Amino acid sequence: MSVSRKRPTLGMVLYTAGVGCLGFYFTFAAVQGDFGVFRRVQASAEKEVLTRERDGLRLEVARMENLTHRMSDDYLDLDLLDERARDVLGLIRSDEIVIH
């Protein structure tokens, strides 16, 4: 008794190759596509950077609001006014000595 081996038909070879190509395509798209793993990691890193920048800007806005309030008509901080006048106008008191 001899066992006869059948070669796979051309259709089966093409089917297997097609399924393999589709599998490769979808795997590649899942990793490197527009909505893939690498893009997700990149977006997460960008989110962290933007979150830190936003928090820094919030601190800056709070500082500026504090300075604005301290220079308002309702509340005038004379030390801040003196500091700003010295900085902006280059003023000094008569009893001070300037060293460059």
C-alpha positions in Angstrom: 0.0 0.0 0.0 1.5 3.2 -1.0 0.3 6.5 0.4 -0.3 9.0 -2.3 0.4 12.6 -1.4 -1.7 15.3 -2.8 -0.1 18.6 -3.5 -2.2 21.6 -2.2 -4.3 23.1 -4.9 -3.5 26.6 -6.2 -6.6 28.0 -4.6 -5.5 26.8 -1.1 -2.1 28.4 -1.6 -3.6 31.7 -2.7 -6.1 31.6 0.1 -3.3 31.1 2.7 -1.2 33.8 1.2 -4.2 36.2 1.2 -5.0 35.5 4.8 -1.3 35.9 5.7 -1.2 39.3 3.9 -4.3 40.5 5.5 -3.1 39.4 9.0 0.2 41.3 8.3 -1.6 44.4 7.1 -3.9 44.6 10.1 -1.1 43.9 12.6 1.0 46.6 11.0 -1.9 49.1 11.1 -2.6 48.3 14.7 1.0 49.1 15.7 2.0 51.9 13.3 -1.3 53.3 11.9 -3.0 56.6 12.7 -4.8 55.0 15.7 -2.0 52.5 16.5 0.0 51.7 19.6 2.9 54.1 18.6 0.5 57.0 17.9 -1.2 56.4 21.3 2.1 56.5 23.1 3.1 59.7 21.3 -0.3 61.3 22.1 0.1 60.4 25.8 3.6 62.0 25.9 2.3 65.1 24.2 -0.6 65.2 26.6 1.8 65.2 29.6 3.9 68.0 28.1 0.8 70.1 27.4 -0.6 69.4 30.8 2.6 70.7 32.4 2.6 73.8 30.2 -1.1 74.5 31.1 -0.3 74.2 34.8 2.6 76.6 34.4 0.4 79.0 32.6 -2.3 78.8 35.3 0.4 79.7 37.9 1.5 82.6 35.8 -2.1 83.8 35.5 -2.6 83.5 39.2 0.5 85.5 39.9 -0.5 88.2 37.4 -4.0 88.4 38.9 -2.4 88.8 42.4 -0.2 91.6 41.1 -3.2 93.3 39.3 -5.3 93.1 42.5 -2.5 94.5 44.6 -2.3 97.5 42.2 -6.1 98.1 41.9 -8.1 101.0 43.3 -9.6 98.9 46.0 -6.3 97.7 47.4 -3.0 99.4 46.9 0.2 97.8 48.0 2.7 100.6 48.5 5.7 98.2 48.5 4.7 96.8 45.1 4.1 100.3 43.8 7.5 101.4 45.0 9.1 98.3 43.4 7.4 98.8 40.1 8.2 102.5 40.0 11.9 101.7 40.6 12.0 99.0 38.0 10.0 100.8 35.2 11.0 104.4 35.7 14.5 103.8 37.2 13.7 105.9 40.3 15.7 105.9 43.5 15.2 107.6 46.9 17.5 110.5 47.8 19.1 108.5 50.7 20.1 105.5 48.5 23.5 104.9 46.8 23.4 103.1 43.5 26.3 100.6 42.7 26.6 99.3 39.2 
